[in-house]
């Protein structure tokens, strides 16, 4: 049951921009939307095991950020503060991925080590480059997401944060997978 709840909450968090767009166009208040988001993060926290300090930061930062955005929305009676949520998440991921480049192992290396425990040095170097590529993506996403908020267009915001940024992320995953397969193929051909 807890896995089903985690999947449902993950889906709702992914479609957050679409939910905000719908809510703001259908007489939901910013406070209502913010509380929904806060409840989703709180429920998610009950079903997530925290193993490392990175896990704790990934768990606590979004809740603190969303709480701050909900408070600002309530204080100033302005739902626009909720539009900064994707910006905050991109900053969080940029900081997490970037700090893992400075203080290894990188996040990508950690993920890869779950598949293969004894990674050769060239794989560690490769995972570092992939982590840096993700840092570039998160920095780009932060800038564009900020622009969509500042533009004042809920349509631009929803289009980029609810669709385009996901396509870019999927493209990065696909390109990285193709490059990895090509590198593996070349290594096997050299043997």
DOLORO-475081 format. One record per residue (C-alpha): x, y, z; residue number from 1; residue in one letter. Coordinates in Angstrom, 1 decimal. Each point is the difference from the previous one (the first is absolute). Example, Ala and Ser with C-alpha at 12.3 -4.5 7.8 and 13.67 -1.06 7.14 Angstrom:
REM DOLORO-475081
<c1: 12.3 | c2: -4.5 | c3: 7.8 | k: 1 | r: A>
<c1: 1.4 | c2: 3.4 | c3: -0.7 | k: 2 | r: S>
This chain:
REM DOLORO-475081
<c1: 0.0 | c2: 0.0 | c3: 0.0 | k: 1 | r: X>
<c1: 2.8 | c2: 2.4 | c3: 0.9 | k: 2 | r: X>
<c1: 1.5 | c2: -0.4 | c3: -3.5 | k: 3 | r: X>
<c1: -3.3 | c2: 0.8 | c3: -1.6 | k: 4 | r: X>
<c1: -0.3 | c2: 3.1 | c3: 2.1 | k: 5 | r: X>
<c1: 3.5 | c2: 1.1 | c3: -0.9 | k: 6 | r: X>
<c1: -0.7 | c2: -0.5 | c3: -3.8 | k: 7 | r: X>
<c1: -3.3 | c2: 2.0 | c3: 0.2 | k: 8 | r: X>
<c1: 1.7 | c2: 2.8 | c3: 1.9 | k: 9 | r: X>
<c1: 3.0 | c2: 0.0 | c3: -2.4 | k: 10 | r: X>
<c1: -2.4 | c2: 0.3 | c3: -2.9 | k: 11 | r: X>
<c1: -1.9 | c2: 2.9 | c3: 1.7 | k: 12 | r: X>
<c1: 3.2 | c2: 1.8 | c3: 0.7 | k: 13 | r: X>
<c1: 1.2 | c2: -0.4 | c3: -3.7 | k: 14 | r: X>
<c1: -3.3 | c2: 1.4 | c3: -1.3 | k: 15 | r: X>
<c1: 0.1 | c2: 2.8 | c3: 2.6 | k: 16 | r: X>
<c1: 0.2 | c2: 2.8 | c3: -2.6 | k: 17 | r: X>
<c1: -3.1 | c2: -1.4 | c3: -1.8 | k: 18 | r: X>
<c1: -1.8 | c2: -0.2 | c3: 3.4 | k: 19 | r: X>
<c1: 0.9 | c2: 3.6 | c3: 0.8 | k: 20 | r: X>
<c1: -1.1 | c2: 1.2 | c3: -3.5 | k: 21 | r: X>
<c1: -3.3 | c2: -1.8 | c3: 0.4 | k: 22 | r: X>
<c1: -0.5 | c2: 1.2 | c3: 3.6 | k: 23 | r: X>
<c1: 0.8 | c2: 3.7 | c3: -0.8 | k: 24 | r: X>
<c1: -2.4 | c2: -0.2 | c3: -3.0 | k: 25 | r: X>
<c1: -2.8 | c2: -1.6 | c3: 2.1 | k: 26 | r: X>
<c1: -0.2 | c2: 2.2 | c3: 3.0 | k: 27 | r: X>
<c1: 2.3 | c2: -1.9 | c3: 2.3 | k: 28 | r: X>
<c1: 1.9 | c2: 2.4 | c3: 2.3 | k: 29 | r: X>
<c1: 3.8 | c2: 0.0 | c3: 0.2 | k: 30 | r: X>
<c1: -0.3 | c2: -1.1 | c3: 3.7 | k: 31 | r: X>
<c1: -2.1 | c2: -3.1 | c3: -1.0 | k: 32 | r: X>
<c1: 2.5 | c2: -0.9 | c3: -2.7 | k: 33 | r: X>
<c1: 2.9 | c2: 0.5 | c3: 2.3 | k: 34 | r: X>
<c1: -1.5 | c2: -2.1 | c3: 2.8 | k: 35 | r: X>
<c1: -0.7 | c2: -2.8 | c3: -2.5 | k: 36 | r: X>
<c1: 3.7 | c2: 0.1 | c3: -1.0 | k: 37 | r: X>
<c1: 1.1 | c2: 0.1 | c3: 3.7 | k: 38 | r: X>
<c1: -2.2 | c2: -3.0 | c3: 0.8 | k: 39 | r: X>
<c1: 1.4 | c2: -2.0 | c3: -2.9 | k: 40 | r: X>
<c1: 3.6 | c2: 0.7 | c3: 1.2 | k: 41 | r: X>
<c1: -0.9 | c2: -0.9 | c3: 3.6 | k: 42 | r: X>
<c1: -1.7 | c2: -3.2 | c3: -1.0 | k: 43 | r: X>
<c1: 3.0 | c2: -0.9 | c3: -2.2 | k: 44 | r: X>
<c1: 2.3 | c2: 0.6 | c3: 2.9 | k: 45 | r: X>
<c1: -1.8 | c2: -2.6 | c3: 2.1 | k: 46 | r: X>
<c1: 0.6 | c2: -2.7 | c3: -2.7 | k: 47 | r: X>
<c1: 3.7 | c2: 0.8 | c3: -0.8 | k: 48 | r: X>
<c1: 2.9 | c2: -1.6 | c3: 1.8 | k: 49 | r: X>
<c1: 2.9 | c2: 2.4 | c3: 0.6 | k: 50 | r: X>
<c1: 3.4 | c2: -1.7 | c3: -0.2 | k: 51 | r: X>
<c1: 2.5 | c2: 2.8 | c3: -0.6 | k: 52 | r: X>
<c1: 0.3 | c2: 3.8 | c3: 0.7 | k: 53 | r: X>
<c1: -0.8 | c2: 0.6 | c3: -3.6 | k: 54 | r: X>
<c1: -3.2 | c2: -1.9 | c3: 0.4 | k: 55 | r: X>
<c1: -0.9 | c2: 2.2 | c3: 3.0 | k: 56 | r: X>
<c1: 0.7 | c2: 3.2 | c3: -1.9 | k: 57 | r: X>
<c1: -2.1 | c2: -1.3 | c3: -2.9 | k: 58 | r: X>
<c1: -2.8 | c2: -0.7 | c3: 2.4 | k: 59 | r: X>
<c1: 0.1 | c2: 3.1 | c3: 2.2 | k: 60 | r: X>
<c1: 0.9 | c2: 2.8 | c3: -2.5 | k: 61 | r: X>
<c1: -3.1 | c2: -0.4 | c3: -2.2 | k: 62 | r: X>
<c1: -2.3 | c2: 0.0 | c3: 3.1 | k: 63 | r: X>
<c1: 1.7 | c2: 3.1 | c3: 1.4 | k: 64 | r: X>
<c1: -0.1 | c2: 1.7 | c3: -3.4 | k: 65 | r: X>
<c1: -3.7 | c2: -0.9 | c3: -0.6 | k: 66 | r: X>
<c1: -0.9 | c2: 1.2 | c3: 3.5 | k: 67 | r: X>
<c1: 1.7 | c2: 3.3 | c3: -0.7 | k: 68 | r: X>
<c1: -1.8 | c2: 0.4 | c3: -3.3 | k: 69 | r: X>
<c1: -3.3 | c2: -0.8 | c3: 1.6 | k: 70 | r: X>
<c1: 0.6 | c2: 2.5 | c3: 2.7 | k: 71 | r: X>
<c1: 1.0 | c2: 2.7 | c3: -2.5 | k: 72 | r: X>
<c1: -3.1 | c2: -0.9 | c3: -2.1 | k: 73 | r: X>
<c1: -2.2 | c2: 0.4 | c3: 3.1 | k: 74 | r: X>
<c1: 1.7 | c2: 3.2 | c3: 1.3 | k: 75 | r: X>
<c1: -0.1 | c2: 1.8 | c3: -3.3 | k: 76 | r: X>
<c1: -3.2 | c2: -1.7 | c3: -1.3 | k: 77 | r: X>
<c1: 1.9 | c2: -0.8 | c3: -3.2 | k: 78 | r: X>
<c1: 0.2 | c2: -3.4 | c3: -1.6 | k: 79 | r: X>
<c1: 3.0 | c2: 1.0 | c3: -2.1 | k: 80 | r: X>
<c1: 2.3 | c2: -1.0 | c3: 2.8 | k: 81 | r: X>
<c1: -1.0 | c2: -3.7 | c3: -0.8 | k: 82 | r: X>
<c1: 1.5 | c2: 0.4 | c3: -3.4 | k: 83 | r: X>
<c1: 3.5 | c2: 0.2 | c3: 1.5 | k: 84 | r: X>
<c1: -0.3 | c2: -3.7 | c3: 1.1 | k: 85 | r: X>
<c1: 1.7 | c2: -1.4 | c3: -3.2 | k: 86 | r: X>
<c1: 2.7 | c2: 2.6 | c3: 0.3 | k: 87 | r: X>
<c1: 0.7 | c2: -1.1 | c3: 3.6 | k: 88 | r: X>
<c1: 0.1 | c2: -3.6 | c3: -1.0 | k: 89 | r: X>
<c1: 2.5 | c2: 0.6 | c3: -2.8 | k: 90 | r: X>
<c1: 2.2 | c2: 2.0 | c3: 2.4 | k: 91 | r: X>
<c1: -0.2 | c2: -2.9 | c3: 2.5 | k: 92 | r: X>
<c1: 1.0 | c2: -2.5 | c3: -2.7 | k: 93 | r: X>
<c1: 2.8 | c2: 2.3 | c3: -1.2 | k: 94 | r: X>
<c1: 1.3 | c2: 0.2 | c3: 3.5 | k: 95 | r: X>
<c1: -0.2 | c2: -3.7 | c3: 0.6 | k: 96 | r: X>
<c1: 1.5 | c2: -1.1 | c3: -3.2 | k: 97 | r: X>
<c1: 2.6 | c2: 2.8 | c3: 0.1 | k: 98 | r: X>
<c1: 1.1 | c2: -0.8 | c3: 3.5 | k: 99 | r: X>
<c1: 0.4 | c2: -3.6 | c3: -0.9 | k: 100 | r: X>
<c1: 2.5 | c2: 1.1 | c3: -2.7 | k: 101 | r: X>
<c1: 2.0 | c2: 1.9 | c3: 2.6 | k: 102 | r: X>
<c1: -0.5 | c2: -2.7 | c3: 2.7 | k: 103 | r: X>
<c1: -0.1 | c2: -3.4 | c3: -1.8 | k: 104 | r: X>
<c1: -1.4 | c2: -2.4 | c3: -0.6 | k: 105 | r: X>
<c1: -2.2 | c2: 1.7 | c3: -2.5 | k: 106 | r: X>
<c1: -3.7 | c2: -0.6 | c3: 0.0 | k: 107 | r: X>
<c1: 0.2 | c2: -1.8 | c3: -3.3 | k: 108 | r: X>
<c1: 2.9 | c2: -2.2 | c3: 1.3 | k: 109 | r: X>
<c1: -2.1 | c2: -0.9 | c3: 3.0 | k: 110 | r: X>
<c1: -2.9 | c2: -1.0 | c3: -2.2 | k: 111 | r: X>
<c1: 2.4 | c2: -2.0 | c3: -2.3 | k: 112 | r: X>
<c1: 1.6 | c2: -1.7 | c3: 2.9 | k: 113 | r: X>
<c1: -3.4 | c2: -1.6 | c3: 0.9 | k: 114 | r: X>
<c1: 0.3 | c2: -1.8 | c3: -3.4 | k: 115 | r: X>
<c1: 3.7 | c2: -0.7 | c3: 0.1 | k: 116 | r: X>
<c1: 2.0 | c2: 0.0 | c3: 3.2 | k: 117 | r: X>
<c1: 3.5 | c2: -0.1 | c3: -1.4 | k: 118 | r: X>
<c1: 0.2 | c2: 2.9 | c3: -2.4 | k: 119 | r: X>
<c1: 3.2 | c2: 0.5 | c3: -1.9 | k: 120 | r: X>
<c1: 1.5 | c2: 3.5 | c3: 0.2 | k: 121 | r: X>
<c1: -1.1 | c2: 1.0 | c3: -3.6 | k: 122 | r: X>
<c1: -3.6 | c2: -0.7 | c3: 1.1 | k: 123 | r: X>
<c1: 0.4 | c2: 2.3 | c3: 3.0 | k: 124 | r: X>
<c1: 1.3 | c2: 2.7 | c3: -2.3 | k: 125 | r: X>
<c1: -2.9 | c2: -0.5 | c3: -2.4 | k: 126 | r: X>
<c1: -2.6 | c2: 0.2 | c3: 2.9 | k: 127 | r: X>
<c1: 1.6 | c2: 3.2 | c3: 1.1 | k: 128 | r: X>
<c1: -0.4 | c2: 1.5 | c3: -3.5 | k: 129 | r: X>
<c1: -3.6 | c2: -1.1 | c3: -0.1 | k: 130 | r: X>
<c1: -0.6 | c2: 1.6 | c3: 3.4 | k: 131 | r: X>
<c1: 1.5 | c2: 3.3 | c3: -1.4 | k: 132 | r: X>
<c1: -2.3 | c2: -0.3 | c3: -3.0 | k: 133 | r: X>
<c1: -3.0 | c2: -0.2 | c3: 2.4 | k: 134 | r: X>
<c1: 1.3 | c2: 3.0 | c3: 1.9 | k: 135 | r: X>
<c1: 0.0 | c2: 2.0 | c3: -3.3 | k: 136 | r: X>
<c1: -3.6 | c2: -1.2 | c3: -0.6 | k: 137 | r: X>
<c1: -1.1 | c2: 1.1 | c3: 3.5 | k: 138 | r: X>
<c1: 1.7 | c2: 3.4 | c3: -0.4 | k: 139 | r: X>
<c1: -1.7 | c2: 0.5 | c3: -3.3 | k: 140 | r: X>
<c1: -3.3 | c2: -1.2 | c3: 1.4 | k: 141 | r: X>
<c1: 0.3 | c2: 2.4 | c3: 2.9 | k: 142 | r: X>
<c1: 0.5 | c2: 3.0 | c3: -2.3 | k: 143 | r: X>
<c1: -2.8 | c2: -0.9 | c3: -2.4 | k: 144 | r: X>
<c1: -2.4 | c2: -0.9 | c3: 2.8 | k: 145 | r: X>
<c1: 0.8 | c2: 3.3 | c3: 1.7 | k: 146 | r: X>
<c1: -0.7 | c2: 1.8 | c3: -3.3 | k: 147 | r: X>
<c1: -3.4 | c2: -1.7 | c3: -0.4 | k: 148 | r: X>
<c1: -1.0 | c2: 1.2 | c3: 3.5 | k: 149 | r: X>
<c1: 1.2 | c2: 3.6 | c3: -0.7 | k: 150 | r: X>
<c1: -1.7 | c2: 0.0 | c3: -3.4 | k: 151 | r: X>
<c1: -3.3 | c2: 0.1 | c3: 1.8 | k: 152 | r: X>
<c1: -1.4 | c2: -2.6 | c3: -2.4 | k: 153 | r: X>
<c1: -1.5 | c2: -3.1 | c3: 1.6 | k: 154 | r: X>
<c1: -0.2 | c2: -1.5 | c3: -3.4 | k: 155 | r: X>
<c1: 3.8 | c2: 0.3 | c3: -0.6 | k: 156 | r: X>
<c1: 0.6 | c2: -1.2 | c3: 3.6 | k: 157 | r: X>
<c1: -2.2 | c2: -3.1 | c3: -0.4 | k: 158 | r: X>
<c1: 1.4 | c2: -0.8 | c3: -3.5 | k: 159 | r: X>
<c1: 3.6 | c2: 0.1 | c3: 1.1 | k: 160 | r: X>
<c1: -0.2 | c2: -1.4 | c3: 3.5 | k: 161 | r: X>
<c1: -2.7 | c2: -2.5 | c3: -0.8 | k: 162 | r: X>
<c1: 1.2 | c2: -1.2 | c3: -3.3 | k: 163 | r: X>
<c1: 3.1 | c2: 1.4 | c3: -1.7 | k: 164 | r: X>
<c1: 2.3 | c2: -0.5 | c3: 2.9 | k: 165 | r: X>
<c1: -1.1 | c2: -3.7 | c3: 0.3 | k: 166 | r: X>
<c1: 0.7 | c2: -0.5 | c3: -3.7 | k: 167 | r: X>
<c1: 3.5 | c2: 1.5 | c3: 0.4 | k: 168 | r: X>
<c1: 0.7 | c2: -2.3 | c3: 3.0 | k: 169 | r: X>
<c1: -1.2 | c2: -3.0 | c3: -2.0 | k: 170 | r: X>
<c1: 2.2 | c2: 1.0 | c3: -2.9 | k: 171 | r: X>
<c1: 3.0 | c2: 0.2 | c3: 2.3 | k: 172 | r: X>
<c1: -0.8 | c2: -3.4 | c3: 1.4 | k: 173 | r: X>
<c1: -0.3 | c2: -1.4 | c3: -3.6 | k: 174 | r: X>
<c1: 3.2 | c2: 1.7 | c3: -1.2 | k: 175 | r: X>
<c1: 1.9 | c2: -1.2 | c3: 3.0 | k: 176 | r: X>
<c1: -1.3 | c2: -3.6 | c3: -0.5 | k: 177 | r: X>
<c1: 1.0 | c2: 0.1 | c3: -3.7 | k: 178 | r: X>
<c1: 3.5 | c2: 1.3 | c3: 0.9 | k: 179 | r: X>
<c1: 0.5 | c2: -2.6 | c3: 2.7 | k: 180 | r: X>
<c1: -1.0 | c2: -2.8 | c3: -2.4 | k: 181 | r: X>
<c1: 2.4 | c2: 1.4 | c3: -2.6 | k: 182 | r: X>
<c1: 2.9 | c2: 0.1 | c3: 2.5 | k: 183 | r: X>
<c1: -0.8 | c2: -3.5 | c3: 1.2 | k: 184 | r: X>
<c1: -0.1 | c2: -1.2 | c3: -3.6 | k: 185 | r: X>
<c1: 3.4 | c2: 1.6 | c3: -0.7 | k: 186 | r: X>
<c1: 1.5 | c2: -1.5 | c3: 3.1 | k: 187 | r: X>
<c1: -1.2 | c2: -3.5 | c3: -1.0 | k: 188 | r: X>
<c1: 1.3 | c2: 0.5 | c3: -3.6 | k: 189 | r: X>
<c1: 3.5 | c2: 0.9 | c3: 1.4 | k: 190 | r: X>
<c1: 0.3 | c2: -3.3 | c3: 1.9 | k: 191 | r: X>
